[in-house]
Amino acid sequence: MNQSELMEIALQQSAYDCSCRAEDFQNTKNSLHESAASEKARKYLKLPHICNLVSYGSCIVVCGQKELFPKIRTFVDGVSNISACFETPHLYVLNDILAEYDAKVCFMAEYFLPDLKRLYRVERGCPFEVRILHQEDFAGLYLPAWSNALCKDRSHLDILGAGAYDQGRLIGLAGCSADCDTMWQIGVDVLPEYRRRGVASALTSRLAKEILARDKVPFYCAAWSNIRSVKNAVRSGFVPAWVEATAKPDALIREMTGNRYLSFD
């Protein structure tokens, strides 16, 4: 699998997720598509979307509820450049549009794909023993310490991992979730006392190579504000590939924040 093939697979997966065509992400014009559920979409997505903005850098693809399209079209076409649509103050304008549908921007994330030359050129050494783990090895590991590497609610998708051990004790874990047929998402955790020692990047890059050896595409997601996670992606041989801004219902946002902002109404 070469770099172009990695990108083609990612573009096709985004097309499944956004109810559009892969080539829509490489156009110079923005496009809007009515969101629909799909068996080929990433397993954790709650489809159909209210509104989801996706960009690989050439344009913005919007998928969501059709009744929002006239105002969303004006929004995305009226902003001077692509990146501005994913930043304040313009996101406040988008929130005003979404408010009519009791929704707000909820998730803002950057997605990374491996740079194959960097991934295989730089061997990330780990000062601890590294073991490759499989689904049967994850029993008993669904604990807060490993909540980024593994997901209890979707444990059937946790398919492969790389663990770092200090004298038999698990001190770092990278796990991947088979979120779709062709792409597996990597998450990683390291115990606090073992951080800043190259463990996270060593596990992430090792797991990425194991995924590629199985003819799957590894991908990595980080919130833009999570500097530590973004640095790990870069150190591990990954590069930015696309960005997303996703709206969710107000009720869900209140639930996620524990209703702690009710007093602000």
Secondary structure, DSSP 8 states (H G I E B T S, - for coil): --HHHHHHHHHHHHHHHHTS-GGGGGSSS-EEEE----TTS-TT--SS-SEEEEESSS--EEEE-GGGHHHHHHHHHHSSSTGGGGSTTHHHHHHHHHHTTTEEEEEEEEEEEE-HHHHHHS----SSEEEEEEGGG-TT--SGGGTTT--GGGGGGEEEEEEEEETTEEEEEEEEE--SSSEEEEEEEE-GGG-SSSHHHHHHHHHHHHHHHTT-EEEEEEETT-HHHHHHHHHTTEEEEEEEEEEEEHHHHHHHTTTTTGGG-
